[in-house]
Amino acid sequence: MKTMTAAFAGVLTLAALTAQAQEIDAEIDVNGDGFYSFPELGVALPDLTAEDFTAMDTTGDGLLDAAEVMAAQEAGLMPADE
C-alpha cells in the first residue's frame, strides 16, 4: 500500500510540475493576471473564435490558465509557440 501511495503522490507531483512548466506569456496577458482572456488571446490569434476559446476553457471561468493552455496546445487547438 505504501508503494502505491508513493507512486500516486509522484504522479500528482509530476502533473503539478508539468502544469507549472507552461507559463503565461506576458505579451499576451496584458493585464498581468496570469490568465488569458478571449480578447487578449484574440489579439495573438486573430482567427480564434469564441467557440474555440470555450472549448479550451475547460473550467468554464472565461479565462485560460497555464494548464488549459498546455492542454489546448497538446490537443492542437492552439499553436505551441503561443
N, CA, C and O atoms as a Maestro MAE file, in Angstrom:
{
 s_m_m2io_version
 :::
 2.0.0
}

f_m_ct {
 s_m_title
 :::
 protein
 m_atom[328] {
  # First column is atom index #
  i_m_mmod_type
  r_m_x_coord
  r_m_y_coord
  r_m_z_coord
  i_m_residue_number
  s_m_chain_name
  s_m_pdb_residue_name
  s_m_pdb_atom_name
  i_m_atomic_number
  :::
  1 25 0.826 -1.192 0.000 1 A "MET " " N  " 7
  2 3 0.000 0.000 0.000 1 A "MET " " CA " 6
  3 2 0.873 1.260 0.000 1 A "MET " " C  " 6
  4 15 0.539 2.239 -0.668 1 A "MET " " O  " 8
  5 25 1.993 1.247 0.744 2 A "LYS " " N  " 7
  6 3 2.882 2.404 0.767 2 A "LYS " " CA " 6
  7 2 3.436 2.691 -0.623 2 A "LYS " " C  " 6
  8 15 3.540 3.849 -1.028 2 A "LYS " " O  " 8
  9 25 3.791 1.639 -1.351 3 A "THR " " N  " 7
  10 3 4.342 1.822 -2.688 3 A "THR " " CA " 6
  11 2 3.312 2.458 -3.608 3 A "THR " " C  " 6
  12 15 3.640 3.346 -4.395 3 A "THR " " O  " 8
  13 25 2.084 2.011 -3.511 4 A "MET " " N  " 7
  14 3 1.025 2.563 -4.338 4 A "MET " " CA " 6
  15 2 0.769 4.028 -3.991 4 A "MET " " C  " 6
  16 15 0.575 4.849 -4.888 4 A "MET " " O  " 8
  17 25 0.767 4.357 -2.725 5 A "THR " " N  " 7
  18 3 0.556 5.736 -2.285 5 A "THR " " CA " 6
  19 2 1.700 6.620 -2.756 5 A "THR " " C  " 6
  20 15 1.475 7.737 -3.222 5 A "THR " " O  " 8
  21 25 2.912 6.128 -2.637 6 A "ALA " " N  " 7
  22 3 4.076 6.895 -3.074 6 A "ALA " " CA " 6
  23 2 4.041 7.111 -4.584 6 A "ALA " " C  " 6
  24 15 4.370 8.195 -5.065 6 A "ALA " " O  " 8
  25 25 3.647 6.090 -5.327 7 A "ALA " " N  " 7
  26 3 3.570 6.211 -6.778 7 A "ALA " " CA " 6
  27 2 2.508 7.242 -7.163 7 A "ALA " " C  " 6
  28 15 2.732 8.057 -8.058 7 A "ALA " " O  " 8
  29 25 1.363 7.210 -6.499 8 A "PHE " " N  " 7
  30 3 0.291 8.164 -6.777 8 A "PHE " " CA " 6
  31 2 0.754 9.583 -6.463 8 A "PHE " " C  " 6
  32 15 0.488 10.507 -7.231 8 A "PHE " " O  " 8
  33 25 1.439 9.757 -5.349 9 A "ALA " " N  " 7
  34 3 1.957 11.074 -4.981 9 A "ALA " " CA " 6
  35 2 2.962 11.560 -6.021 9 A "ALA " " C  " 6
  36 15 2.996 12.747 -6.346 9 A "ALA " " O  " 8
  37 25 3.772 10.654 -6.540 10 A "GLY " " N  " 7
  38 3 4.735 11.014 -7.578 10 A "GLY " " CA " 6
  39 2 4.051 11.477 -8.849 10 A "GLY " " C  " 6
  40 15 4.492 12.437 -9.481 10 A "GLY " " O  " 8
  41 25 2.983 10.805 -9.223 11 A "VAL " " N  " 7
  42 3 2.224 11.195 -10.414 11 A "VAL " " CA " 6
  43 2 1.619 12.575 -10.224 11 A "VAL " " C  " 6
  44 15 1.670 13.404 -11.132 11 A "VAL " " O  " 8
  45 25 1.044 12.831 -9.048 12 A "LEU " " N  " 7
  46 3 0.462 14.151 -8.781 12 A "LEU " " CA " 6
  47 2 1.520 15.241 -8.818 12 A "LEU " " C  " 6
  48 15 1.283 16.324 -9.353 12 A "LEU " " O  " 8
  49 25 2.683 14.959 -8.254 13 A "THR " " N  " 7
  50 3 3.772 15.935 -8.267 13 A "THR " " CA " 6
  51 2 4.218 16.224 -9.691 13 A "THR " " C  " 6
  52 15 4.424 17.381 -10.058 13 A "THR " " O  " 8
  53 25 4.370 15.173 -10.495 14 A "LEU " " N  " 7
  54 3 4.774 15.358 -11.884 14 A "LEU " " CA " 6
  55 2 3.735 16.172 -12.651 14 A "LEU " " C  " 6
  56 15 4.096 17.045 -13.440 14 A "LEU " " O  " 8
  57 25 2.476 15.901 -12.432 15 A "ALA " " N  " 7
  58 3 1.416 16.652 -13.105 15 A "ALA " " CA " 6
  59 2 1.458 18.123 -12.706 15 A "ALA " " C  " 6
  60 15 1.286 19.000 -13.553 15 A "ALA " " O  " 8
  61 25 1.683 18.395 -11.444 16 A "ALA " " N  " 7
  62 3 1.754 19.777 -10.973 16 A "ALA " " CA " 6
  63 2 2.953 20.501 -11.569 16 A "ALA " " C  " 6
  64 15 2.842 21.660 -11.968 16 A "ALA " " O  " 8
  65 25 4.089 19.833 -11.631 17 A "LEU " " N  " 7
  66 3 5.278 20.448 -12.204 17 A "LEU " " CA " 6
  67 2 5.105 20.698 -13.692 17 A "LEU " " C  " 6
  68 15 5.557 21.722 -14.205 17 A "LEU " " O  " 8
  69 25 4.459 19.779 -14.387 18 A "THR " " N  " 7
  70 3 4.214 19.963 -15.809 18 A "THR " " CA " 6
  71 2 3.313 21.165 -16.034 18 A "THR " " C  " 6
  72 15 3.571 21.970 -16.929 18 A "THR " " O  " 8
  73 25 2.274 21.298 -15.246 19 A "ALA " " N  " 7
  74 3 1.370 22.439 -15.378 19 A "ALA " " CA " 6
  75 2 2.097 23.746 -15.101 19 A "ALA " " C  " 6
  76 15 1.838 24.754 -15.758 19 A "ALA " " O  " 8
  77 25 3.004 23.734 -14.133 20 A "GLN " " N  " 7
  78 3 3.743 24.942 -13.803 20 A "GLN " " CA " 6
  79 2 4.791 25.266 -14.856 20 A "GLN " " C  " 6
  80 15 5.186 26.424 -14.991 20 A "GLN " " O  " 8
  81 25 5.252 24.261 -15.609 21 A "ALA " " N  " 7
  82 3 6.286 24.491 -16.609 21 A "ALA " " CA " 6
  83 2 5.775 25.398 -17.726 21 A "ALA " " C  " 6
  84 15 6.545 26.167 -18.303 21 A "ALA " " O  " 8
  85 25 4.497 25.313 -18.029 22 A "GLN " " N  " 7
  86 3 3.889 26.175 -19.039 22 A "GLN " " CA " 6
  87 2 3.587 27.512 -18.369 22 A "GLN " " C  " 6
  88 15 2.809 27.579 -17.418 22 A "GLN " " O  " 8
  89 25 4.196 28.548 -18.866 23 A "GLU " " N  " 7
  90 3 3.946 29.857 -18.275 23 A "GLU " " CA " 6
  91 2 3.130 30.716 -19.223 23 A "GLU " " C  " 6
  92 15 3.194 30.548 -20.441 23 A "GLU " " O  " 8
  93 25 2.380 31.616 -18.667 24 A "ILE " " N  " 7
  94 3 1.575 32.542 -19.437 24 A "ILE " " CA " 6
  95 2 2.487 33.637 -19.991 24 A "ILE " " C  " 6
  96 15 3.290 34.211 -19.255 24 A "ILE " " O  " 8
  97 25 2.364 33.922 -21.275 25 A "ASP " " N  " 7
  98 3 3.178 34.925 -21.952 25 A "ASP " " CA " 6
  99 2 2.687 36.323 -21.573 25 A "ASP " " C  " 6
  100 15 1.528 36.669 -21.804 25 A "ASP " " O  " 8
  101 25 3.569 37.106 -20.998 26 A "ALA " " N  " 7
  102 3 3.212 38.451 -20.540 26 A "ALA " " CA " 6
  103 2 2.822 39.380 -21.695 26 A "ALA " " C  " 6
  104 15 2.092 40.349 -21.484 26 A "ALA " " O  " 8
  105 25 3.292 39.100 -22.895 27 A "GLU " " N  " 7
  106 3 2.918 39.925 -24.042 27 A "GLU " " CA " 6
  107 2 1.468 39.695 -24.437 27 A "GLU " " C  " 6
  108 15 0.829 40.588 -24.994 27 A "GLU " " O  " 8
  109 25 0.941 38.509 -24.156 28 A "ILE " " N  " 7
  110 3 -0.463 38.210 -24.445 28 A "ILE " " CA " 6
  111 2 -1.332 38.600 -23.255 28 A "ILE " " C  " 6
  112 15 -2.403 39.182 -23.424 28 A "ILE " " O  " 8
  113 25 -0.866 38.277 -22.058 29 A "ASP " " N  " 7
  114 3 -1.602 38.579 -20.819 29 A "ASP " " CA " 6
  115 2 -1.381 40.038 -20.443 29 A "ASP " " C  " 6
  116 15 -0.619 40.339 -19.524 29 A "ASP " " O  " 8
  117 25 -2.046 40.939 -21.150 30 A "VAL " " N  " 7
  118 3 -1.765 42.369 -20.998 30 A "VAL " " CA " 6
  119 2 -2.144 42.938 -19.632 30 A "VAL " " C  " 6
  120 15 -1.560 43.933 -19.202 30 A "VAL " " O  " 8
  121 25 -3.113 42.326 -18.939 31 A "ASN " " N  " 7
  122 3 -3.462 42.858 -17.618 31 A "ASN " " CA " 6
  123 2 -2.666 42.199 -16.493 31 A "ASN " " C  " 6
  124 15 -2.801 42.581 -15.331 31 A "ASN " " O  " 8
  125 25 -1.839 41.213 -16.832 32 A "GLY " " N  " 7
  126 3 -0.934 40.614 -15.858 32 A "GLY " " CA " 6
  127 2 -1.587 39.774 -14.788 32 A "GLY " " C  " 6
  128 15 -1.013 39.598 -13.713 32 A "GLY " " O  " 8
  129 25 -2.782 39.246 -15.051 33 A "ASP " " N  " 7
  130 3 -3.456 38.446 -14.029 33 A "ASP " " CA " 6
  131 2 -3.074 36.968 -14.041 33 A "ASP " " C  " 6
  132 15 -3.540 36.199 -13.200 33 A "ASP " " O  " 8
  133 25 -2.225 36.565 -14.993 34 A "GLY " " N  " 7
  134 3 -1.787 35.176 -15.055 34 A "GLY " " CA " 6
  135 2 -2.713 34.271 -15.847 34 A "GLY " " C  " 6
  136 15 -2.553 33.050 -15.832 34 A "GLY " " O  " 8
  137 25 -3.683 34.862 -16.541 35 A "PHE " " N  " 7
  138 3 -4.639 34.115 -17.355 35 A "PHE " " CA " 6
  139 2 -4.780 34.799 -18.708 35 A "PHE " " C  " 6
  140 15 -4.476 35.983 -18.857 35 A "PHE " " O  " 8
  141 25 -5.252 34.027 -19.701 36 A "TYR " " N  " 7
  142 3 -5.596 34.612 -20.992 36 A "TYR " " CA " 6
  143 2 -7.105 34.751 -21.066 36 A "TYR " " C  " 6
  144 15 -7.834 33.788 -20.829 36 A "TYR " " O  " 8
  145 25 -7.573 35.940 -21.391 37 A "SER " " N  " 7
  146 3 -8.993 36.149 -21.675 37 A "SER " " CA " 6
  147 2 -9.182 35.995 -23.181 37 A "SER " " C  " 6
  148 15 -8.210 35.962 -23.936 37 A "SER " " O  " 8
  149 25 -10.439 35.900 -23.611 38 A "PHE " " N  " 7
  150 3 -10.705 35.793 -25.047 38 A "PHE " " CA " 6
  151 2 -10.178 37.016 -25.803 38 A "PHE " " C  " 6
  152 15 -9.535 36.848 -26.839 38 A "PHE " " O  " 8
  153 25 -10.426 38.243 -25.320 39 A "PRO " " N  " 7
  154 3 -9.880 39.400 -26.048 39 A "PRO " " CA " 6
  155 2 -8.351 39.401 -26.110 39 A "PRO " " C  " 6
  156 15 -7.780 39.733 -27.148 39 A "PRO " " O  " 8
  157 25 -7.682 39.033 -25.014 40 A "GLU " " N  " 7
  158 3 -6.219 39.003 -25.015 40 A "GLU " " CA " 6
  159 2 -5.704 37.975 -26.021 40 A "GLU " " C  " 6
  160 15 -4.814 38.274 -26.818 40 A "GLU " " O  " 8
  161 25 -6.255 36.787 -25.984 41 A "LEU " " N  " 7
  162 3 -5.785 35.721 -26.867 41 A "LEU " " CA " 6
  163 2 -6.178 36.005 -28.315 41 A "LEU " " C  " 6
  164 15 -5.475 35.606 -29.243 41 A "LEU " " O  " 8
  165 25 -7.301 36.694 -28.502 42 A "GLY " " N  " 7
  166 3 -7.741 37.045 -29.845 42 A "GLY " " CA " 6
  167 2 -6.779 37.967 -30.575 42 A "GLY " " C  " 6
  168 15 -6.698 37.928 -31.802 42 A "GLY " " O  " 8
  169 25 -6.050 38.792 -29.840 43 A "VAL " " N  " 7
  170 3 -5.047 39.666 -30.459 43 A "VAL " " CA " 6
  171 2 -3.901 38.817 -31.009 43 A "VAL " " C  " 6
  172 15 -3.412 39.062 -32.113 43 A "VAL " " O  " 8
  173 25 -3.478 37.822 -30.235 44 A "ALA " " N  " 7
  174 3 -2.372 36.961 -30.651 44 A "ALA " " CA " 6
  175 2 -2.808 35.939 -31.702 44 A "ALA " " C  " 6
  176 15 -2.018 35.551 -32.562 44 A "ALA " " O  " 8
  177 25 -4.060 35.510 -31.627 45 A "LEU " " N  " 7
  178 3 -4.602 34.510 -32.550 45 A "LEU " " CA " 6
  179 2 -5.859 35.079 -33.196 45 A "LEU " " C  " 6
  180 15 -6.967 34.762 -32.763 45 A "LEU " " O  " 8
  181 25 -5.707 35.916 -34.229 46 A "PRO " " N  " 7
  182 3 -6.863 36.615 -34.809 46 A "PRO " " CA " 6
  183 2 -7.948 35.699 -35.365 46 A "PRO " " C  " 6
  184 15 -9.098 36.124 -35.475 46 A "PRO " " O  " 8
  185 25 -7.626 34.475 -35.714 47 A "ASP " " N  " 7
  186 3 -8.626 33.544 -36.244 47 A "ASP " " CA " 6
  187 2 -9.361 32.780 -35.147 47 A "ASP " " C  " 6
  188 15 -10.230 31.961 -35.446 47 A "ASP " " O  " 8
  189 25 -9.028 33.032 -33.896 48 A "LEU " " N  " 7
  190 3 -9.659 32.339 -32.776 48 A "LEU " " CA " 6
  191 2 -11.132 32.737 -32.674 48 A "LEU " " C  " 6
  192 15 -11.472 33.920 -32.666 48 A "LEU " " O  " 8
  193 25 -11.993 31.727 -32.597 49 A "THR " " N  " 7
  194 3 -13.429 32.003 -32.439 49 A "THR " " CA " 6
  195 2 -13.819 31.843 -30.977 49 A "THR " " C  " 6
  196 15 -13.093 31.240 -30.186 49 A "THR " " O  " 8
  197 25 -14.963 32.385 -30.640 50 A "ALA " " N  " 7
  198 3 -15.480 32.231 -29.278 50 A "ALA " " CA " 6
  199 2 -15.704 30.751 -28.962 50 A "ALA " " C  " 6
  200 15 -15.485 30.310 -27.834 50 A "ALA " " O  " 8
  201 25 -16.139 29.995 -29.960 51 A "GLU " " N  " 7
  202 3 -16.358 28.555 -29.761 51 A "GLU " " CA " 6
  203 2 -15.048 27.834 -29.463 51 A "GLU " " C  " 6
  204 15 -14.999 26.956 -28.602 51 A "GLU " " O  " 8
  205 25 -13.971 28.211 -30.188 52 A "ASP " " N  " 7
  206 3 -12.662 27.613 -29.926 52 A "ASP " " CA " 6
  207 2 -12.206 27.927 -28.502 52 A "ASP " " C  " 6
  208 15 -11.725 27.052 -27.783 52 A "ASP " " O  " 8
  209 25 -12.367 29.190 -28.109 53 A "PHE " " N  " 7
  210 3 -11.951 29.595 -26.769 53 A "PHE " " CA " 6
  211 2 -12.736 28.829 -25.711 53 A "PHE " " C  " 6
  212 15 -12.165 28.365 -24.724 53 A "PHE " " O  " 8
  213 25 -14.045 28.697 -25.915 54 A "THR " " N  " 7
  214 3 -14.887 27.967 -24.969 54 A "THR " " CA " 6
  215 2 -14.451 26.511 -24.856 54 A "THR " " C  " 6
  216 15 -14.482 25.936 -23.768 54 A "THR " " O  " 8
  217 25 -14.047 25.914 -25.969 55 A "ALA " " N  " 7
  218 3 -13.567 24.524 -25.950 55 A "ALA " " CA " 6
  219 2 -12.278 24.395 -25.143 55 A "ALA " " C  " 6
  220 15 -12.057 23.383 -24.477 55 A "ALA " " O  " 8
  221 25 -11.437 25.411 -25.202 56 A "MET " " N  " 7
  222 3 -10.178 25.385 -24.447 56 A "MET " " CA " 6
  223 2 -10.383 25.694 -22.968 56 A "MET " " C  " 6
  224 15 -9.601 25.256 -22.124 56 A "MET " " O  " 8
  225 25 -11.427 26.445 -22.657 57 A "ASP " " N  " 7
  226 3 -11.713 26.878 -21.282 57 A "ASP " " CA " 6
  227 2 -12.444 25.758 -20.534 57 A "ASP " " C  " 6
  228 15 -13.656 25.818 -20.328 57 A "ASP " " O  " 8
  229 25 -11.691 24.752 -20.139 58 A "THR " " N  " 7
  230 3 -12.297 23.570 -19.523 58 A "THR " " CA " 6
  231 2 -12.889 23.835 -18.144 58 A "THR " " C  " 6
  232 15 -13.734 23.068 -17.681 58 A "THR " " O  " 8
  233 25 -12.462 24.903 -17.482 59 A "THR " " N  " 7
  234 3 -13.030 25.226 -16.176 59 A "THR " " CA " 6
  235 2 -14.288 26.083 -16.306 59 A "THR " " C  " 6
  236 15 -15.047 26.224 -15.348 59 A "THR " " O  " 8
  237 25 -14.507 26.651 -17.487 60 A "GLY " " N  " 7
  238 3 -15.702 27.452 -17.722 60 A "GLY " " CA " 6
  239 2 -15.706 28.801 -17.031 60 A "GLY " " C  " 6
  240 15 -16.765 29.398 -16.842 60 A "GLY " " O  " 8
  241 25 -14.524 29.292 -16.649 61 A "ASP " " N  " 7
  242 3 -14.468 30.567 -15.935 61 A "ASP " " CA " 6
  243 2 -14.211 31.764 -16.846 61 A "ASP " " C  " 6
  244 15 -14.085 32.891 -16.368 61 A "ASP " " O  " 8
  245 25 -14.131 31.525 -18.156 62 A "GLY " " N  " 7
  246 3 -13.902 32.623 -19.094 62 A "GLY " " CA " 6
  247 2 -12.453 33.019 -19.235 62 A "GLY " " C  " 6
  248 15 -12.140 34.012 -19.892 62 A "GLY " " O  " 8
  249 25 -11.564 32.258 -18.628 63 A "LEU " " N  " 7
  250 3 -10.129 32.532 -18.685 63 A "LEU " " CA " 6
  251 2 -9.383 31.226 -18.925 63 A "LEU " " C  " 6
  252 15 -9.867 30.153 -18.565 63 A "LEU " " O  " 8
  253 25 -8.202 31.321 -19.537 64 A "LEU " " N  " 7
  254 3 -7.354 30.153 -19.707 64 A "LEU " " CA " 6
  255 2 -6.168 30.266 -18.764 64 A "LEU " " C  " 6
  256 15 -5.438 31.257 -18.785 64 A "LEU " " O  " 8
  257 25 -5.981 29.242 -17.937 65 A "ASP " " N  " 7
  258 3 -4.798 29.196 -17.089 65 A "ASP " " CA " 6
  259 2 -3.715 28.388 -17.812 65 A "ASP " " C  " 6
  260 15 -3.939 27.893 -18.916 65 A "ASP " " O  " 8
  261 25 -2.555 28.260 -17.191 66 A "ALA " " N  " 7
  262 3 -1.429 27.582 -17.828 66 A "ALA " " CA " 6
  263 2 -1.755 26.133 -18.177 66 A "ALA " " C  " 6
  264 15 -1.341 25.650 -19.231 66 A "ALA " " O  " 8
  265 25 -2.481 25.440 -17.322 67 A "ALA " " N  " 7
  266 3 -2.824 24.039 -17.596 67 A "ALA " " CA " 6
  267 2 -3.774 23.941 -18.789 67 A "ALA " " C  " 6
  268 15 -3.646 23.030 -19.606 67 A "ALA " " O  " 8
  269 25 -4.718 24.865 -18.894 68 A "GLU " " N  " 7
  270 3 -5.647 24.853 -20.027 68 A "GLU " " CA " 6
  271 2 -4.912 25.188 -21.325 68 A "GLU " " C  " 6
  272 15 -5.215 24.617 -22.373 68 A "GLU " " O  " 8
  273 25 -3.965 26.096 -21.263 69 A "VAL " " N  " 7
  274 3 -3.171 26.444 -22.441 69 A "VAL " " CA " 6
  275 2 -2.381 25.220 -22.895 69 A "VAL " " C  " 6
  276 15 -2.352 24.905 -24.084 69 A "VAL " " O  " 8
  277 25 -1.742 24.533 -21.953 70 A "MET " " N  " 7
  278 3 -0.964 23.353 -22.295 70 A "MET " " CA " 6
  279 2 -1.857 22.280 -22.905 70 A "MET " " C  " 6
  280 15 -1.491 21.664 -23.906 70 A "MET " " O  " 8
  281 25 -3.010 22.054 -22.316 71 A "ALA " " N  " 7
  282 3 -3.942 21.049 -22.840 71 A "ALA " " CA " 6
  283 2 -4.420 21.431 -24.242 71 A "ALA " " C  " 6
  284 15 -4.540 20.570 -25.113 71 A "ALA " " O  " 8
  285 25 -4.690 22.714 -24.460 72 A "ALA " " N  " 7
  286 3 -5.128 23.179 -25.781 72 A "ALA " " CA " 6
  287 2 -4.022 22.982 -26.812 72 A "ALA " " C  " 6
  288 15 -4.287 22.595 -27.950 72 A "ALA " " O  " 8
  289 25 -2.786 23.247 -26.411 73 A "GLN " " N  " 7
  290 3 -1.662 23.046 -27.324 73 A "GLN " " CA " 6
  291 2 -1.491 21.568 -27.642 73 A "GLN " " C  " 6
  292 15 -1.279 21.204 -28.798 73 A "GLN " " O  " 8
  293 25 -1.580 20.726 -26.644 74 A "GLU " " N  " 7
  294 3 -1.425 19.290 -26.861 74 A "GLU " " CA " 6
  295 2 -2.562 18.732 -27.725 74 A "GLU " " C  " 6
  296 15 -2.364 17.760 -28.453 74 A "GLU " " O  " 8
  297 25 -3.746 19.340 -27.647 75 A "ALA " " N  " 7
  298 3 -4.894 18.896 -28.447 75 A "ALA " " CA " 6
  299 2 -4.881 19.509 -29.847 75 A "ALA " " C  " 6
  300 15 -5.731 19.180 -30.674 75 A "ALA " " O  " 8
  301 25 -3.925 20.395 -30.116 76 A "GLY " " N  " 7
  302 3 -3.847 21.025 -31.428 76 A "GLY " " CA " 6
  303 2 -4.815 22.179 -31.609 76 A "GLY " " C  " 6
  304 15 -5.038 22.634 -32.732 76 A "GLY " " O  " 8
  305 25 -5.393 22.659 -30.511 77 A "LEU " " N  " 7
  306 3 -6.339 23.777 -30.589 77 A "LEU " " CA " 6
  307 2 -5.640 25.125 -30.581 77 A "LEU " " C  " 6
  308 15 -6.227 26.140 -30.956 77 A "LEU " " O  " 8
  309 25 -4.374 25.130 -30.150 78 A "MET " " N  " 7
  310 3 -3.615 26.365 -30.041 78 A "MET " " CA " 6
  311 2 -2.173 26.064 -30.453 78 A "MET " " C  " 6
  312 15 -1.628 25.028 -30.072 78 A "MET " " O  " 8
  313 25 -1.556 26.948 -31.221 79 A "PRO " " N  " 7
  314 3 -0.147 26.724 -31.587 79 A "PRO " " CA " 6
  315 2 0.724 26.632 -30.349 79 A "PRO " " C  " 6
  316 15 0.516 27.364 -29.381 79 A "PRO " " O  " 8
  317 25 1.689 25.743 -30.376 80 A "ALA " " N  " 7
  318 3 2.553 25.521 -29.211 80 A "ALA " " CA " 6
  319 2 3.466 26.689 -28.922 80 A "ALA " " C  " 6
  320 15 3.950 26.815 -27.797 80 A "ALA " " O  " 8
  321 25 3.719 27.538 -29.880 81 A "ASP " " N  " 7
  322 3 4.645 28.667 -29.654 81 A "ASP " " CA " 6
  323 2 3.926 29.895 -29.144 81 A "ASP " " C  " 6
  324 15 4.567 30.931 -28.966 81 A "ASP " " O  " 8
  325 25 2.642 29.835 -28.901 82 A "GLU " " N  " 7
  326 3 1.898 30.975 -28.375 82 A "GLU " " CA " 6
  327 2 1.834 30.915 -26.874 82 A "GLU " " C  " 6
  328 15 1.244 31.795 -26.245 82 A "GLU " " O  " 8
  :::
 }
 m_bond[327] {
  # First column is bond index #
  i_m_from
  i_m_to
  i_m_order
  :::
  1 1 2 1
  2 2 3 1
  3 3 4 2
  4 3 5 1
  5 5 6 1
  6 6 7 1
  7 7 8 2
  8 7 9 1
  9 9 10 1
  10 10 11 1
  11 11 12 2
  12 11 13 1
  13 13 14 1
  14 14 15 1
  15 15 16 2
  16 15 17 1
  17 17 18 1
  18 18 19 1
  19 19 20 2
  20 19 21 1
  21 21 22 1
  22 22 23 1
  23 23 24 2
  24 23 25 1
  25 25 26 1
  26 26 27 1
  27 27 28 2
  28 27 29 1
  29 29 30 1
  30 30 31 1
  31 31 32 2
  32 31 33 1
  33 33 34 1
  34 34 35 1
  35 35 36 2
  36 35 37 1
  37 37 38 1
  38 38 39 1
  39 39 40 2
  40 39 41 1
  41 41 42 1
  42 42 43 1
  43 43 44 2
  44 43 45 1
  45 45 46 1
  46 46 47 1
  47 47 48 2
  48 47 49 1
  49 49 50 1
  50 50 51 1
  51 51 52 2
  52 51 53 1
  53 53 54 1
  54 54 55 1
  55 55 56 2
  56 55 57 1
  57 57 58 1
  58 58 59 1
  59 59 60 2
  60 59 61 1
  61 61 62 1
  62 62 63 1
  63 63 64 2
  64 63 65 1
  65 65 66 1
  66 66 67 1
  67 67 68 2
  68 67 69 1
  69 69 70 1
  70 70 71 1
  71 71 72 2
  72 71 73 1
  73 73 74 1
  74 74 75 1
  75 75 76 2
  76 75 77 1
  77 77 78 1
  78 78 79 1
  79 79 80 2
  80 79 81 1
  81 81 82 1
  82 82 83 1
  83 83 84 2
  84 83 85 1
  85 85 86 1
  86 86 87 1
  87 87 88 2
  88 87 89 1
  89 89 90 1
  90 90 91 1
  91 91 92 2
  92 91 93 1
  93 93 94 1
  94 94 95 1
  95 95 96 2
  96 95 97 1
  97 97 98 1
  98 98 99 1
  99 99 100 2
  100 99 101 1
  101 101 102 1
  102 102 103 1
  103 103 104 2
  104 103 105 1
  105 105 106 1
  106 106 107 1
  107 107 108 2
  108 107 109 1
  109 109 110 1
  110 110 111 1
  111 111 112 2
  112 111 113 1
  113 113 114 1
  114 114 115 1
  115 115 116 2
  116 115 117 1
  117 117 118 1
  118 118 119 1
  119 119 120 2
  120 119 121 1
  121 121 122 1
  122 122 123 1
  123 123 124 2
  124 123 125 1
  125 125 126 1
  126 126 127 1
  127 127 128 2
  128 127 129 1
  129 129 130 1
  130 130 131 1
  131 131 132 2
  132 131 133 1
  133 133 134 1
  134 134 135 1
  135 135 136 2
  136 135 137 1
  137 137 138 1
  138 138 139 1
  139 139 140 2
  140 139 141 1
  141 141 142 1
  142 142 143 1
  143 143 144 2
  144 143 145 1
  145 145 146 1
  146 146 147 1
  147 147 148 2
  148 147 149 1
  149 149 150 1
  150 150 151 1
  151 151 152 2
  152 151 153 1
  153 153 154 1
  154 154 155 1
  155 155 156 2
  156 155 157 1
  157 157 158 1
  158 158 159 1
  159 159 160 2
  160 159 161 1
  161 161 162 1
  162 162 163 1
  163 163 164 2
  164 163 165 1
  165 165 166 1
  166 166 167 1
  167 167 168 2
  168 167 169 1
  169 169 170 1
  170 170 171 1
  171 171 172 2
  172 171 173 1
  173 173 174 1
  174 174 175 1
  175 175 176 2
  176 175 177 1
  177 177 178 1
  178 178 179 1
  179 179 180 2
  180 179 181 1
  181 181 182 1
  182 182 183 1
  183 183 184 2
  184 183 185 1
  185 185 186 1
  186 186 187 1
  187 187 188 2
  188 187 189 1
  189 189 190 1
  190 190 191 1
  191 191 192 2
  192 191 193 1
  193 193 194 1
  194 194 195 1
  195 195 196 2
  196 195 197 1
  197 197 198 1
  198 198 199 1
  199 199 200 2
  200 199 201 1
  201 201 202 1
  202 202 203 1
  203 203 204 2
  204 203 205 1
  205 205 206 1
  206 206 207 1
  207 207 208 2
  208 207 209 1
  209 209 210 1
  210 210 211 1
  211 211 212 2
  212 211 213 1
  213 213 214 1
  214 214 215 1
  215 215 216 2
  216 215 217 1
  217 217 218 1
  218 218 219 1
  219 219 220 2
  220 219 221 1
  221 221 222 1
  222 222 223 1
  223 223 224 2
  224 223 225 1
  225 225 226 1
  226 226 227 1
  227 227 228 2
  228 227 229 1
  229 229 230 1
  230 230 231 1
  231 231 232 2
  232 231 233 1
  233 233 234 1
  234 234 235 1
  235 235 236 2
  236 235 237 1
  237 237 238 1
  238 238 239 1
  239 239 240 2
  240 239 241 1
  241 241 242 1
  242 242 243 1
  243 243 244 2
  244 243 245 1
  245 245 246 1
  246 246 247 1
  247 247 248 2
  248 247 249 1
  249 249 250 1
  250 250 251 1
  251 251 252 2
  252 251 253 1
  253 253 254 1
  254 254 255 1
  255 255 256 2
  256 255 257 1
  257 257 258 1
  258 258 259 1
  259 259 260 2
  260 259 261 1
  261 261 262 1
  262 262 263 1
  263 263 264 2
  264 263 265 1
  265 265 266 1
  266 266 267 1
  267 267 268 2
  268 267 269 1
  269 269 270 1
  270 270 271 1
  271 271 272 2
  272 271 273 1
  273 273 274 1
  274 274 275 1
  275 275 276 2
  276 275 277 1
  277 277 278 1
  278 278 279 1
  279 279 280 2
  280 279 281 1
  281 281 282 1
  282 282 283 1
  283 283 284 2
  284 283 285 1
  285 285 286 1
  286 286 287 1
  287 287 288 2
  288 287 289 1
  289 289 290 1
  290 290 291 1
  291 291 292 2
  292 291 293 1
  293 293 294 1
  294 294 295 1
  295 295 296 2
  296 295 297 1
  297 297 298 1
  298 298 299 1
  299 299 300 2
  300 299 301 1
  301 301 302 1
  302 302 303 1
  303 303 304 2
  304 303 305 1
  305 305 306 1
  306 306 307 1
  307 307 308 2
  308 307 309 1
  309 309 310 1
  310 310 311 1
  311 311 312 2
  312 311 313 1
  313 313 314 1
  314 314 315 1
  315 315 316 2
  316 315 317 1
  317 317 318 1
  318 318 319 1
  319 319 320 2
  320 319 321 1
  321 321 322 1
  322 322 323 1
  323 323 324 2
  324 323 325 1
  325 325 326 1
  326 326 327 1
  327 327 328 2
  :::
 }
}
